[in-house]
Amino acid sequence: MNNFPANNAAFPGAAADSRSVFISRTYAHVVGGILGFVLIELALFESGLAGQIARFMFGFNWFLILGAFMLTGWLATRTAQSSASLGMQYFSYAVYVVAEALIFVPLLYIANAKAPGTIDSATLVTLLGAGGLMVVAHRTRKDFSFLRALLMWGGILALVAMIGGAIFGFQLGTWFSVAMIGFAGAAVLYDTSNVIHRYPEDRYVSAAMQLFASIALMFWYVLRLLMGSRS
């Protein structure tokens, strides 16, 4: 995918400046998504709605909830990437952030009640891990597009494992969480590389959404791992 108009080749300085603006916008929107997620969670927990939502979701098959969440995320991402309307891209991103916040409620509720301190620790580990990987991508300027096939197959295997756990009742334990943290790290590298090299410059909202999703995935499994180590 070519990120620049053909005539930008004659003005490399202009092309570099344009890409820098795109990258800055993307990261600003990633930060905006994270802040939105945090504010939603704070509102839910402070109002007492988090407990009600958690108890409601505990009454359903977890795999069905996760499947609905994945479908919502896929539809939101597809809309943001395919729509030329900036308003629709923002709407899709907002829907995705709200969906993430809701699906995280039961995990955060349990962590807050049974493993105090793990949320703060998981937040720090995730920010350091994701931030470090993003720095690596920028410092090396390497194209990590080769990770796409690995992520596709890894995602399929993870989905099969979750389906198997739901059907046969076995637990996906520590090593699965470790593997998924590695998977999320690879996704952060891949997404950051795409931000640097491949995303069209009018898709900074969808680029931010994709990177936000990978960071959220890392946070989910870091938190699960830390909760398991304290149980």
PyMOL CGO cylinders between C-alpha atoms (Angstrom):
from pymol import cmd
from pymol.cgo import CYLINDER

trace = [
    CYLINDER, 0.00, 0.00, 0.00, 1.43, 3.36, -1.06, 0.3, 1, 1, 1, 1, 1, 1,
    CYLINDER, 1.43, 3.36, -1.06, 1.01, 5.98, 1.65, 0.3, 1, 1, 1, 1, 1, 1,
    CYLINDER, 1.01, 5.98, 1.65, 2.02, 9.01, -0.40, 0.3, 1, 1, 1, 1, 1, 1,
    CYLINDER, 2.02, 9.01, -0.40, 0.80, 10.66, -3.58, 0.3, 1, 1, 1, 1, 1, 1,
    CYLINDER, 0.80, 10.66, -3.58, 3.14, 10.07, -6.49, 0.3, 1, 1, 1, 1, 1, 1,
    CYLINDER, 3.14, 10.07, -6.49, 4.24, 13.70, -6.71, 0.3, 1, 1, 1, 1, 1, 1,
    CYLINDER, 4.24, 13.70, -6.71, 5.53, 13.63, -3.13, 0.3, 1, 1, 1, 1, 1, 1,
    CYLINDER, 5.53, 13.63, -3.13, 8.61, 11.83, -4.45, 0.3, 1, 1, 1, 1, 1, 1,
    CYLINDER, 8.61, 11.83, -4.45, 9.82, 15.18, -5.83, 0.3, 1, 1, 1, 1, 1, 1,
    CYLINDER, 9.82, 15.18, -5.83, 9.47, 16.79, -2.40, 0.3, 1, 1, 1, 1, 1, 1,
    CYLINDER, 9.47, 16.79, -2.40, 10.96, 14.37, 0.13, 0.3, 1, 1, 1, 1, 1, 1,
    CYLINDER, 10.96, 14.37, 0.13, 10.99, 17.02, 2.87, 0.3, 1, 1, 1, 1, 1, 1,
    CYLINDER, 10.99, 17.02, 2.87, 7.29, 17.65, 2.44, 0.3, 1, 1, 1, 1, 1, 1,
    CYLINDER, 7.29, 17.65, 2.44, 6.61, 13.90, 2.47, 0.3, 1, 1, 1, 1, 1, 1,
    CYLINDER, 6.61, 13.90, 2.47, 8.59, 13.45, 5.70, 0.3, 1, 1, 1, 1, 1, 1,
    CYLINDER, 8.59, 13.45, 5.70, 6.78, 16.37, 7.36, 0.3, 1, 1, 1, 1, 1, 1,
    CYLINDER, 6.78, 16.37, 7.36, 3.42, 14.98, 6.27, 0.3, 1, 1, 1, 1, 1, 1,
    CYLINDER, 3.42, 14.98, 6.27, 4.24, 11.54, 7.68, 0.3, 1, 1, 1, 1, 1, 1,
    CYLINDER, 4.24, 11.54, 7.68, 5.41, 13.06, 10.96, 0.3, 1, 1, 1, 1, 1, 1,
    CYLINDER, 5.41, 13.06, 10.96, 2.10, 14.88, 11.33, 0.3, 1, 1, 1, 1, 1, 1,
    CYLINDER, 2.10, 14.88, 11.33, 0.23, 11.62, 10.64, 0.3, 1, 1, 1, 1, 1, 1,
    CYLINDER, 0.23, 11.62, 10.64, 2.29, 9.72, 13.23, 0.3, 1, 1, 1, 1, 1, 1,
    CYLINDER, 2.29, 9.72, 13.23, 1.77, 12.45, 15.84, 0.3, 1, 1, 1, 1, 1, 1,
    CYLINDER, 1.77, 12.45, 15.84, -1.98, 12.44, 15.20, 0.3, 1, 1, 1, 1, 1, 1,
    CYLINDER, -1.98, 12.44, 15.20, -2.10, 8.66, 15.49, 0.3, 1, 1, 1, 1, 1, 1,
    CYLINDER, -2.10, 8.66, 15.49, -0.34, 8.58, 18.86, 0.3, 1, 1, 1, 1, 1, 1,
    CYLINDER, -0.34, 8.58, 18.86, -2.45, 11.46, 20.15, 0.3, 1, 1, 1, 1, 1, 1,
    CYLINDER, -2.45, 11.46, 20.15, -5.55, 9.42, 19.31, 0.3, 1, 1, 1, 1, 1, 1,
    CYLINDER, -5.55, 9.42, 19.31, -4.08, 6.30, 20.98, 0.3, 1, 1, 1, 1, 1, 1,
    CYLINDER, -4.08, 6.30, 20.98, -3.58, 8.35, 24.15, 0.3, 1, 1, 1, 1, 1, 1,
    CYLINDER, -3.58, 8.35, 24.15, -7.11, 9.72, 23.75, 0.3, 1, 1, 1, 1, 1, 1,
    CYLINDER, -7.11, 9.72, 23.75, -8.51, 6.19, 23.50, 0.3, 1, 1, 1, 1, 1, 1,
    CYLINDER, -8.51, 6.19, 23.50, -6.62, 5.08, 26.61, 0.3, 1, 1, 1, 1, 1, 1,
    CYLINDER, -6.62, 5.08, 26.61, -7.83, 8.12, 28.57, 0.3, 1, 1, 1, 1, 1, 1,
    CYLINDER, -7.83, 8.12, 28.57, -11.38, 7.48, 27.38, 0.3, 1, 1, 1, 1, 1, 1,
    CYLINDER, -11.38, 7.48, 27.38, -11.12, 3.86, 28.52, 0.3, 1, 1, 1, 1, 1, 1,
    CYLINDER, -11.12, 3.86, 28.52, -9.81, 4.93, 31.95, 0.3, 1, 1, 1, 1, 1, 1,
    CYLINDER, -9.81, 4.93, 31.95, -12.54, 7.55, 32.42, 0.3, 1, 1, 1, 1, 1, 1,
    CYLINDER, -12.54, 7.55, 32.42, -15.28, 5.06, 31.51, 0.3, 1, 1, 1, 1, 1, 1,
    CYLINDER, -15.28, 5.06, 31.51, -13.91, 2.51, 33.99, 0.3, 1, 1, 1, 1, 1, 1,
    CYLINDER, -13.91, 2.51, 33.99, -13.63, 5.13, 36.73, 0.3, 1, 1, 1, 1, 1, 1,
    CYLINDER, -13.63, 5.13, 36.73, -17.22, 6.25, 36.10, 0.3, 1, 1, 1, 1, 1, 1,
    CYLINDER, -17.22, 6.25, 36.10, -18.49, 2.66, 36.20, 0.3, 1, 1, 1, 1, 1, 1,
    CYLINDER, -18.49, 2.66, 36.20, -16.67, 1.78, 39.42, 0.3, 1, 1, 1, 1, 1, 1,
    CYLINDER, -16.67, 1.78, 39.42, -17.39, 5.06, 41.20, 0.3, 1, 1, 1, 1, 1, 1,
    CYLINDER, -17.39, 5.06, 41.20, -21.10, 4.84, 40.36, 0.3, 1, 1, 1, 1, 1, 1,
    CYLINDER, -21.10, 4.84, 40.36, -21.39, 1.20, 41.45, 0.3, 1, 1, 1, 1, 1, 1,
    CYLINDER, -21.39, 1.20, 41.45, -22.47, 0.11, 37.97, 0.3, 1, 1, 1, 1, 1, 1,
    CYLINDER, -22.47, 0.11, 37.97, -19.31, -2.00, 37.59, 0.3, 1, 1, 1, 1, 1, 1,
    CYLINDER, -19.31, -2.00, 37.59, -20.54, -4.49, 40.18, 0.3, 1, 1, 1, 1, 1, 1,
    CYLINDER, -20.54, -4.49, 40.18, -23.92, -4.79, 38.50, 0.3, 1, 1, 1, 1, 1, 1,
    CYLINDER, -23.92, -4.79, 38.50, -22.35, -5.23, 35.06, 0.3, 1, 1, 1, 1, 1, 1,
    CYLINDER, -22.35, -5.23, 35.06, -19.88, -7.80, 36.38, 0.3, 1, 1, 1, 1, 1, 1,
    CYLINDER, -19.88, -7.80, 36.38, -22.59, -9.87, 38.07, 0.3, 1, 1, 1, 1, 1, 1,
    CYLINDER, -22.59, -9.87, 38.07, -24.74, -9.68, 34.94, 0.3, 1, 1, 1, 1, 1, 1,
    CYLINDER, -24.74, -9.68, 34.94, -21.87, -10.88, 32.72, 0.3, 1, 1, 1, 1, 1, 1,
    CYLINDER, -21.87, -10.88, 32.72, -20.92, -13.66, 35.16, 0.3, 1, 1, 1, 1, 1, 1,
    CYLINDER, -20.92, -13.66, 35.16, -24.36, -15.15, 34.47, 0.3, 1, 1, 1, 1, 1, 1,
    CYLINDER, -24.36, -15.15, 34.47, -23.55, -15.75, 30.80, 0.3, 1, 1, 1, 1, 1, 1,
    CYLINDER, -23.55, -15.75, 30.80, -21.20, -18.11, 29.03, 0.3, 1, 1, 1, 1, 1, 1,
    CYLINDER, -21.20, -18.11, 29.03, -17.94, -16.18, 28.96, 0.3, 1, 1, 1, 1, 1, 1,
    CYLINDER, -17.94, -16.18, 28.96, -17.10, -17.38, 25.46, 0.3, 1, 1, 1, 1, 1, 1,
    CYLINDER, -17.10, -17.38, 25.46, -20.36, -15.92, 24.08, 0.3, 1, 1, 1, 1, 1, 1,
    CYLINDER, -20.36, -15.92, 24.08, -19.55, -12.56, 25.65, 0.3, 1, 1, 1, 1, 1, 1,
    CYLINDER, -19.55, -12.56, 25.65, -16.02, -12.65, 24.30, 0.3, 1, 1, 1, 1, 1, 1,
    CYLINDER, -16.02, -12.65, 24.30, -17.34, -13.61, 20.86, 0.3, 1, 1, 1, 1, 1, 1,
    CYLINDER, -17.34, -13.61, 20.86, -19.78, -10.69, 20.85, 0.3, 1, 1, 1, 1, 1, 1,
    CYLINDER, -19.78, -10.69, 20.85, -16.99, -8.39, 21.92, 0.3, 1, 1, 1, 1, 1, 1,
    CYLINDER, -16.99, -8.39, 21.92, -14.67, -9.66, 19.16, 0.3, 1, 1, 1, 1, 1, 1,
    CYLINDER, -14.67, -9.66, 19.16, -17.44, -9.21, 16.57, 0.3, 1, 1, 1, 1, 1, 1,
    CYLINDER, -17.44, -9.21, 16.57, -18.07, -5.63, 17.75, 0.3, 1, 1, 1, 1, 1, 1,
    CYLINDER, -18.07, -5.63, 17.75, -14.36, -4.88, 17.55, 0.3, 1, 1, 1, 1, 1, 1,
    CYLINDER, -14.36, -4.88, 17.55, -14.06, -6.39, 14.08, 0.3, 1, 1, 1, 1, 1, 1,
    CYLINDER, -14.06, -6.39, 14.08, -17.02, -4.41, 12.76, 0.3, 1, 1, 1, 1, 1, 1,
    CYLINDER, -17.02, -4.41, 12.76, -15.77, -1.17, 14.32, 0.3, 1, 1, 1, 1, 1, 1,
    CYLINDER, -15.77, -1.17, 14.32, -12.27, -1.68, 12.93, 0.3, 1, 1, 1, 1, 1, 1,
    CYLINDER, -12.27, -1.68, 12.93, -13.55, -2.53, 9.45, 0.3, 1, 1, 1, 1, 1, 1,
    CYLINDER, -13.55, -2.53, 9.45, -15.77, 0.56, 9.46, 0.3, 1, 1, 1, 1, 1, 1,
    CYLINDER, -15.77, 0.56, 9.46, -12.94, 2.84, 10.57, 0.3, 1, 1, 1, 1, 1, 1,
    CYLINDER, -12.94, 2.84, 10.57, -10.54, 1.45, 7.96, 0.3, 1, 1, 1, 1, 1, 1,
    CYLINDER, -10.54, 1.45, 7.96, -12.97, 1.50, 5.04, 0.3, 1, 1, 1, 1, 1, 1,
    CYLINDER, -12.97, 1.50, 5.04, -14.90, 4.70, 5.68, 0.3, 1, 1, 1, 1, 1, 1,
    CYLINDER, -14.90, 4.70, 5.68, -13.76, 7.94, 4.07, 0.3, 1, 1, 1, 1, 1, 1,
    CYLINDER, -13.76, 7.94, 4.07, -15.85, 9.85, 6.60, 0.3, 1, 1, 1, 1, 1, 1,
    CYLINDER, -15.85, 9.85, 6.60, -13.76, 11.12, 9.51, 0.3, 1, 1, 1, 1, 1, 1,
    CYLINDER, -13.76, 11.12, 9.51, -16.91, 11.30, 11.62, 0.3, 1, 1, 1, 1, 1, 1,
    CYLINDER, -16.91, 11.30, 11.62, -17.62, 7.61, 11.02, 0.3, 1, 1, 1, 1, 1, 1,
    CYLINDER, -17.62, 7.61, 11.02, -14.04, 6.72, 11.93, 0.3, 1, 1, 1, 1, 1, 1,
    CYLINDER, -14.04, 6.72, 11.93, -14.40, 8.58, 15.22, 0.3, 1, 1, 1, 1, 1, 1,
    CYLINDER, -14.40, 8.58, 15.22, -17.75, 6.92, 15.88, 0.3, 1, 1, 1, 1, 1, 1,
    CYLINDER, -17.75, 6.92, 15.88, -16.24, 3.47, 15.28, 0.3, 1, 1, 1, 1, 1, 1,
    CYLINDER, -16.24, 3.47, 15.28, -13.33, 4.23, 17.58, 0.3, 1, 1, 1, 1, 1, 1,
    CYLINDER, -13.33, 4.23, 17.58, -15.69, 5.44, 20.32, 0.3, 1, 1, 1, 1, 1, 1,
    CYLINDER, -15.69, 5.44, 20.32, -17.80, 2.28, 19.99, 0.3, 1, 1, 1, 1, 1, 1,
    CYLINDER, -17.80, 2.28, 19.99, -14.69, 0.15, 20.24, 0.3, 1, 1, 1, 1, 1, 1,
    CYLINDER, -14.69, 0.15, 20.24, -13.37, 1.94, 23.34, 0.3, 1, 1, 1, 1, 1, 1,
    CYLINDER, -13.37, 1.94, 23.34, -16.75, 1.55, 25.07, 0.3, 1, 1, 1, 1, 1, 1,
    CYLINDER, -16.75, 1.55, 25.07, -16.88, -2.15, 24.11, 0.3, 1, 1, 1, 1, 1, 1,
    CYLINDER, -16.88, -2.15, 24.11, -13.38, -2.68, 25.51, 0.3, 1, 1, 1, 1, 1, 1,
    CYLINDER, -13.38, -2.68, 25.51, -14.29, -0.89, 28.73, 0.3, 1, 1, 1, 1, 1, 1,
    CYLINDER, -14.29, -0.89, 28.73, -17.39, -3.05, 29.23, 0.3, 1, 1, 1, 1, 1, 1,
    CYLINDER, -17.39, -3.05, 29.23, -15.64, -6.35, 28.53, 0.3, 1, 1, 1, 1, 1, 1,
    CYLINDER, -15.64, -6.35, 28.53, -12.87, -5.43, 30.98, 0.3, 1, 1, 1, 1, 1, 1,
    CYLINDER, -12.87, -5.43, 30.98, -15.31, -4.76, 33.84, 0.3, 1, 1, 1, 1, 1, 1,
    CYLINDER, -15.31, -4.76, 33.84, -15.53, -8.35, 35.21, 0.3, 1, 1, 1, 1, 1, 1,
    CYLINDER, -15.53, -8.35, 35.21, -11.74, -8.85, 35.11, 0.3, 1, 1, 1, 1, 1, 1,
    CYLINDER, -11.74, -8.85, 35.11, -11.08, -5.48, 36.77, 0.3, 1, 1, 1, 1, 1, 1,
    CYLINDER, -11.08, -5.48, 36.77, -13.82, -6.14, 39.33, 0.3, 1, 1, 1, 1, 1, 1,
    CYLINDER, -13.82, -6.14, 39.33, -12.24, -9.45, 40.36, 0.3, 1, 1, 1, 1, 1, 1,
    CYLINDER, -12.24, -9.45, 40.36, -8.73, -7.95, 40.38, 0.3, 1, 1, 1, 1, 1, 1,
    CYLINDER, -8.73, -7.95, 40.38, -9.87, -5.05, 42.54, 0.3, 1, 1, 1, 1, 1, 1,
    CYLINDER, -9.87, -5.05, 42.54, -11.60, -7.35, 45.02, 0.3, 1, 1, 1, 1, 1, 1,
    CYLINDER, -11.60, -7.35, 45.02, -9.22, -10.30, 45.23, 0.3, 1, 1, 1, 1, 1, 1,
    CYLINDER, -9.22, -10.30, 45.23, -5.79, -9.02, 44.15, 0.3, 1, 1, 1, 1, 1, 1,
    CYLINDER, -5.79, -9.02, 44.15, -5.40, -5.38, 45.21, 0.3, 1, 1, 1, 1, 1, 1,
    CYLINDER, -5.40, -5.38, 45.21, -2.52, -3.62, 43.50, 0.3, 1, 1, 1, 1, 1, 1,
    CYLINDER, -2.52, -3.62, 43.50, -2.45, -5.85, 40.43, 0.3, 1, 1, 1, 1, 1, 1,
    CYLINDER, -2.45, -5.85, 40.43, -4.27, -3.28, 38.27, 0.3, 1, 1, 1, 1, 1, 1,
    CYLINDER, -4.27, -3.28, 38.27, -1.62, -0.64, 38.93, 0.3, 1, 1, 1, 1, 1, 1,
    CYLINDER, -1.62, -0.64, 38.93, 1.18, -3.16, 38.38, 0.3, 1, 1, 1, 1, 1, 1,
    CYLINDER, 1.18, -3.16, 38.38, -0.37, -4.43, 35.14, 0.3, 1, 1, 1, 1, 1, 1,
    CYLINDER, -0.37, -4.43, 35.14, -0.81, -0.87, 33.91, 0.3, 1, 1, 1, 1, 1, 1,
    CYLINDER, -0.81, -0.87, 33.91, 2.85, -0.06, 34.54, 0.3, 1, 1, 1, 1, 1, 1,
    CYLINDER, 2.85, -0.06, 34.54, 4.10, -3.29, 32.95, 0.3, 1, 1, 1, 1, 1, 1,
    CYLINDER, 4.10, -3.29, 32.95, 1.88, -2.78, 29.89, 0.3, 1, 1, 1, 1, 1, 1,
    CYLINDER, 1.88, -2.78, 29.89, 2.91, 0.84, 29.36, 0.3, 1, 1, 1, 1, 1, 1,
    CYLINDER, 2.91, 0.84, 29.36, 6.60, -0.02, 29.71, 0.3, 1, 1, 1, 1, 1, 1,
    CYLINDER, 6.60, -0.02, 29.71, 6.31, -3.09, 27.47, 0.3, 1, 1, 1, 1, 1, 1,
    CYLINDER, 6.31, -3.09, 27.47, 4.24, -1.48, 24.72, 0.3, 1, 1, 1, 1, 1, 1,
    CYLINDER, 4.24, -1.48, 24.72, 6.22, 1.76, 24.90, 0.3, 1, 1, 1, 1, 1, 1,
    CYLINDER, 6.22, 1.76, 24.90, 9.51, -0.12, 24.64, 0.3, 1, 1, 1, 1, 1, 1,
    CYLINDER, 9.51, -0.12, 24.64, 8.33, -2.06, 21.58, 0.3, 1, 1, 1, 1, 1, 1,
    CYLINDER, 8.33, -2.06, 21.58, 7.15, 1.14, 19.91, 0.3, 1, 1, 1, 1, 1, 1,
    CYLINDER, 7.15, 1.14, 19.91, 10.56, 2.74, 20.56, 0.3, 1, 1, 1, 1, 1, 1,
    CYLINDER, 10.56, 2.74, 20.56, 12.25, -0.32, 19.00, 0.3, 1, 1, 1, 1, 1, 1,
    CYLINDER, 12.25, -0.32, 19.00, 10.07, 0.01, 15.89, 0.3, 1, 1, 1, 1, 1, 1,
    CYLINDER, 10.07, 0.01, 15.89, 10.92, 3.71, 15.55, 0.3, 1, 1, 1, 1, 1, 1,
    CYLINDER, 10.92, 3.71, 15.55, 14.62, 3.38, 16.29, 0.3, 1, 1, 1, 1, 1, 1,
    CYLINDER, 14.62, 3.38, 16.29, 15.21, 0.49, 13.91, 0.3, 1, 1, 1, 1, 1, 1,
    CYLINDER, 15.21, 0.49, 13.91, 12.73, 1.75, 11.24, 0.3, 1, 1, 1, 1, 1, 1,
    CYLINDER, 12.73, 1.75, 11.24, 12.33, -1.93, 10.34, 0.3, 1, 1, 1, 1, 1, 1,
    CYLINDER, 12.33, -1.93, 10.34, 9.29, -3.06, 8.40, 0.3, 1, 1, 1, 1, 1, 1,
    CYLINDER, 9.29, -3.06, 8.40, 7.59, -5.68, 10.58, 0.3, 1, 1, 1, 1, 1, 1,
    CYLINDER, 7.59, -5.68, 10.58, 4.95, -6.56, 7.99, 0.3, 1, 1, 1, 1, 1, 1,
    CYLINDER, 4.95, -6.56, 7.99, 6.30, -10.15, 7.96, 0.3, 1, 1, 1, 1, 1, 1,
    CYLINDER, 6.30, -10.15, 7.96, 4.59, -10.58, 11.35, 0.3, 1, 1, 1, 1, 1, 1,
    CYLINDER, 4.59, -10.58, 11.35, 1.17, -10.48, 9.68, 0.3, 1, 1, 1, 1, 1, 1,
    CYLINDER, 1.17, -10.48, 9.68, 1.10, -14.22, 8.90, 0.3, 1, 1, 1, 1, 1, 1,
    CYLINDER, 1.10, -14.22, 8.90, 2.34, -15.07, 12.40, 0.3, 1, 1, 1, 1, 1, 1,
    CYLINDER, 2.34, -15.07, 12.40, -0.38, -12.93, 13.96, 0.3, 1, 1, 1, 1, 1, 1,
    CYLINDER, -0.38, -12.93, 13.96, -3.09, -14.45, 11.77, 0.3, 1, 1, 1, 1, 1, 1,
    CYLINDER, -3.09, -14.45, 11.77, -2.13, -18.01, 12.67, 0.3, 1, 1, 1, 1, 1, 1,
    CYLINDER, -2.13, -18.01, 12.67, -1.51, -17.11, 16.30, 0.3, 1, 1, 1, 1, 1, 1,
    CYLINDER, -1.51, -17.11, 16.30, -4.94, -15.51, 16.49, 0.3, 1, 1, 1, 1, 1, 1,
    CYLINDER, -4.94, -15.51, 16.49, -6.57, -18.62, 15.03, 0.3, 1, 1, 1, 1, 1, 1,
    CYLINDER, -6.57, -18.62, 15.03, -4.76, -20.90, 17.49, 0.3, 1, 1, 1, 1, 1, 1,
    CYLINDER, -4.76, -20.90, 17.49, -5.72, -18.65, 20.42, 0.3, 1, 1, 1, 1, 1, 1,
    CYLINDER, -5.72, -18.65, 20.42, -9.36, -18.69, 19.29, 0.3, 1, 1, 1, 1, 1, 1,
    CYLINDER, -9.36, -18.69, 19.29, -9.31, -22.50, 18.99, 0.3, 1, 1, 1, 1, 1, 1,
    CYLINDER, -9.31, -22.50, 18.99, -7.83, -22.74, 22.48, 0.3, 1, 1, 1, 1, 1, 1,
    CYLINDER, -7.83, -22.74, 22.48, -10.54, -20.48, 23.91, 0.3, 1, 1, 1, 1, 1, 1,
    CYLINDER, -10.54, -20.48, 23.91, -13.28, -22.47, 22.15, 0.3, 1, 1, 1, 1, 1, 1,
    CYLINDER, -13.28, -22.47, 22.15, -11.77, -25.70, 23.46, 0.3, 1, 1, 1, 1, 1, 1,
    CYLINDER, -11.77, -25.70, 23.46, -11.67, -24.27, 26.98, 0.3, 1, 1, 1, 1, 1, 1,
    CYLINDER, -11.67, -24.27, 26.98, -15.33, -23.22, 26.75, 0.3, 1, 1, 1, 1, 1, 1,
    CYLINDER, -15.33, -23.22, 26.75, -16.50, -26.58, 25.37, 0.3, 1, 1, 1, 1, 1, 1,
    CYLINDER, -16.50, -26.58, 25.37, -14.39, -28.98, 27.43, 0.3, 1, 1, 1, 1, 1, 1,
    CYLINDER, -14.39, -28.98, 27.43, -14.10, -26.89, 30.58, 0.3, 1, 1, 1, 1, 1, 1,
    CYLINDER, -14.10, -26.89, 30.58, -10.32, -26.75, 30.90, 0.3, 1, 1, 1, 1, 1, 1,
    CYLINDER, -10.32, -26.75, 30.90, -8.53, -23.68, 32.18, 0.3, 1, 1, 1, 1, 1, 1,
    CYLINDER, -8.53, -23.68, 32.18, -6.19, -21.60, 30.04, 0.3, 1, 1, 1, 1, 1, 1,
    CYLINDER, -6.19, -21.60, 30.04, -3.49, -21.06, 32.60, 0.3, 1, 1, 1, 1, 1, 1,
    CYLINDER, -3.49, -21.06, 32.60, -0.22, -19.25, 33.08, 0.3, 1, 1, 1, 1, 1, 1,
    CYLINDER, -0.22, -19.25, 33.08, 1.53, -20.34, 29.91, 0.3, 1, 1, 1, 1, 1, 1,
    CYLINDER, 1.53, -20.34, 29.91, -1.41, -19.29, 27.77, 0.3, 1, 1, 1, 1, 1, 1,
    CYLINDER, -1.41, -19.29, 27.77, -1.29, -15.82, 29.33, 0.3, 1, 1, 1, 1, 1, 1,
    CYLINDER, -1.29, -15.82, 29.33, 2.47, -15.65, 28.70, 0.3, 1, 1, 1, 1, 1, 1,
    CYLINDER, 2.47, -15.65, 28.70, 1.97, -16.69, 25.08, 0.3, 1, 1, 1, 1, 1, 1,
    CYLINDER, 1.97, -16.69, 25.08, -0.77, -14.11, 24.59, 0.3, 1, 1, 1, 1, 1, 1,
    CYLINDER, -0.77, -14.11, 24.59, 1.43, -11.36, 26.05, 0.3, 1, 1, 1, 1, 1, 1,
    CYLINDER, 1.43, -11.36, 26.05, 4.03, -12.32, 23.44, 0.3, 1, 1, 1, 1, 1, 1,
    CYLINDER, 4.03, -12.32, 23.44, 1.32, -12.30, 20.78, 0.3, 1, 1, 1, 1, 1, 1,
    CYLINDER, 1.32, -12.30, 20.78, 0.18, -8.83, 21.86, 0.3, 1, 1, 1, 1, 1, 1,
    CYLINDER, 0.18, -8.83, 21.86, 3.79, -7.61, 21.81, 0.3, 1, 1, 1, 1, 1, 1,
    CYLINDER, 3.79, -7.61, 21.81, 4.18, -8.82, 18.24, 0.3, 1, 1, 1, 1, 1, 1,
    CYLINDER, 4.18, -8.82, 18.24, 0.92, -7.04, 17.37, 0.3, 1, 1, 1, 1, 1, 1,
    CYLINDER, 0.92, -7.04, 17.37, 2.23, -3.77, 18.86, 0.3, 1, 1, 1, 1, 1, 1,
    CYLINDER, 2.23, -3.77, 18.86, 5.39, -4.07, 16.74, 0.3, 1, 1, 1, 1, 1, 1,
    CYLINDER, 5.39, -4.07, 16.74, 3.35, -4.84, 13.63, 0.3, 1, 1, 1, 1, 1, 1,
    CYLINDER, 3.35, -4.84, 13.63, 0.88, -2.01, 14.19, 0.3, 1, 1, 1, 1, 1, 1,
    CYLINDER, 0.88, -2.01, 14.19, 3.62, 0.52, 14.97, 0.3, 1, 1, 1, 1, 1, 1,
    CYLINDER, 3.62, 0.52, 14.97, 5.49, -0.52, 11.83, 0.3, 1, 1, 1, 1, 1, 1,
    CYLINDER, 5.49, -0.52, 11.83, 2.31, 0.03, 9.81, 0.3, 1, 1, 1, 1, 1, 1,
    CYLINDER, 2.31, 0.03, 9.81, 1.89, 3.47, 11.38, 0.3, 1, 1, 1, 1, 1, 1,
    CYLINDER, 1.89, 3.47, 11.38, 5.46, 4.36, 10.35, 0.3, 1, 1, 1, 1, 1, 1,
    CYLINDER, 5.46, 4.36, 10.35, 5.44, 2.86, 6.87, 0.3, 1, 1, 1, 1, 1, 1,
    CYLINDER, 5.44, 2.86, 6.87, 2.08, 1.78, 5.51, 0.3, 1, 1, 1, 1, 1, 1,
    CYLINDER, 2.08, 1.78, 5.51, -1.10, 3.42, 6.79, 0.3, 1, 1, 1, 1, 1, 1,
    CYLINDER, -1.10, 3.42, 6.79, -2.61, 6.04, 4.47, 0.3, 1, 1, 1, 1, 1, 1,
    CYLINDER, -2.61, 6.04, 4.47, -2.35, 9.45, 6.08, 0.3, 1, 1, 1, 1, 1, 1,
    CYLINDER, -2.35, 9.45, 6.08, -6.12, 9.99, 6.21, 0.3, 1, 1, 1, 1, 1, 1,
    CYLINDER, -6.12, 9.99, 6.21, -6.55, 6.87, 8.38, 0.3, 1, 1, 1, 1, 1, 1,
    CYLINDER, -6.55, 6.87, 8.38, -4.92, 8.05, 11.59, 0.3, 1, 1, 1, 1, 1, 1,
    CYLINDER, -4.92, 8.05, 11.59, -8.07, 7.24, 13.57, 0.3, 1, 1, 1, 1, 1, 1,
    CYLINDER, -8.07, 7.24, 13.57, -8.18, 3.62, 12.39, 0.3, 1, 1, 1, 1, 1, 1,
    CYLINDER, -8.18, 3.62, 12.39, -4.40, 3.32, 12.90, 0.3, 1, 1, 1, 1, 1, 1,
    CYLINDER, -4.40, 3.32, 12.90, -4.86, 4.53, 16.47, 0.3, 1, 1, 1, 1, 1, 1,
    CYLINDER, -4.86, 4.53, 16.47, -7.71, 2.06, 17.02, 0.3, 1, 1, 1, 1, 1, 1,
    CYLINDER, -7.71, 2.06, 17.02, -5.59, -0.85, 15.86, 0.3, 1, 1, 1, 1, 1, 1,
    CYLINDER, -5.59, -0.85, 15.86, -2.69, 0.09, 18.13, 0.3, 1, 1, 1, 1, 1, 1,
    CYLINDER, -2.69, 0.09, 18.13, -5.07, 0.73, 21.04, 0.3, 1, 1, 1, 1, 1, 1,
    CYLINDER, -5.07, 0.73, 21.04, -6.53, -2.77, 20.54, 0.3, 1, 1, 1, 1, 1, 1,
    CYLINDER, -6.53, -2.77, 20.54, -3.09, -4.39, 20.74, 0.3, 1, 1, 1, 1, 1, 1,
    CYLINDER, -3.09, -4.39, 20.74, -2.17, -2.46, 23.88, 0.3, 1, 1, 1, 1, 1, 1,
    CYLINDER, -2.17, -2.46, 23.88, -5.50, -3.41, 25.48, 0.3, 1, 1, 1, 1, 1, 1,
    CYLINDER, -5.50, -3.41, 25.48, -4.87, -7.07, 24.63, 0.3, 1, 1, 1, 1, 1, 1,
    CYLINDER, -4.87, -7.07, 24.63, -1.47, -6.90, 26.30, 0.3, 1, 1, 1, 1, 1, 1,
    CYLINDER, -1.47, -6.90, 26.30, -2.99, -5.27, 29.39, 0.3, 1, 1, 1, 1, 1, 1,
    CYLINDER, -2.99, -5.27, 29.39, -5.67, -7.98, 29.61, 0.3, 1, 1, 1, 1, 1, 1,
    CYLINDER, -5.67, -7.98, 29.61, -3.18, -10.84, 29.72, 0.3, 1, 1, 1, 1, 1, 1,
    CYLINDER, -3.18, -10.84, 29.72, -0.60, -9.05, 31.88, 0.3, 1, 1, 1, 1, 1, 1,
    CYLINDER, -0.60, -9.05, 31.88, -3.36, -8.48, 34.42, 0.3, 1, 1, 1, 1, 1, 1,
    CYLINDER, -3.36, -8.48, 34.42, -4.47, -12.11, 34.19, 0.3, 1, 1, 1, 1, 1, 1,
    CYLINDER, -4.47, -12.11, 34.19, -0.89, -13.29, 34.67, 0.3, 1, 1, 1, 1, 1, 1,
    CYLINDER, -0.89, -13.29, 34.67, -0.33, -11.08, 37.73, 0.3, 1, 1, 1, 1, 1, 1,
    CYLINDER, -0.33, -11.08, 37.73, -3.67, -12.13, 39.22, 0.3, 1, 1, 1, 1, 1, 1,
    CYLINDER, -3.67, -12.13, 39.22, -2.73, -15.78, 38.76, 0.3, 1, 1, 1, 1, 1, 1,
    CYLINDER, -2.73, -15.78, 38.76, 0.62, -15.28, 40.45, 0.3, 1, 1, 1, 1, 1, 1,
    CYLINDER, 0.62, -15.28, 40.45, -1.11, -13.85, 43.55, 0.3, 1, 1, 1, 1, 1, 1,
    CYLINDER, -1.11, -13.85, 43.55, -3.87, -16.43, 43.83, 0.3, 1, 1, 1, 1, 1, 1,
]
cmd.load_cgo(trace, "trace")
